[in-house]
Amino acid sequence: MAGYSTNFNLMKMKLIGFGSIIIGFLVVASGYRYGSFGFGLAGVVFLLIGIAFIIGHVLRRNERQ
């Protein structure tokens, strides 16, 4: 039963990471299109959060081996 919880948390991290990356790209593109520095910066922050979640997912998955 403990494996289910761990796998679910890792899947959640992966989905949050990919979702943040997609939203980040869309916000950066919107900021670029309208020339808004704030939107571009917010998009970069979302991208970094998504990358951090994906890296965290990979590190946690590999630490058990």
Summary of the structure (lengths in Angstrom):
residues: 65
radius of gyration: 14.9
end to end distance: 18.9
largest distance: 50.6
contacts: 188
relative contact order: 0.18
helix: 92%
strand: 0%
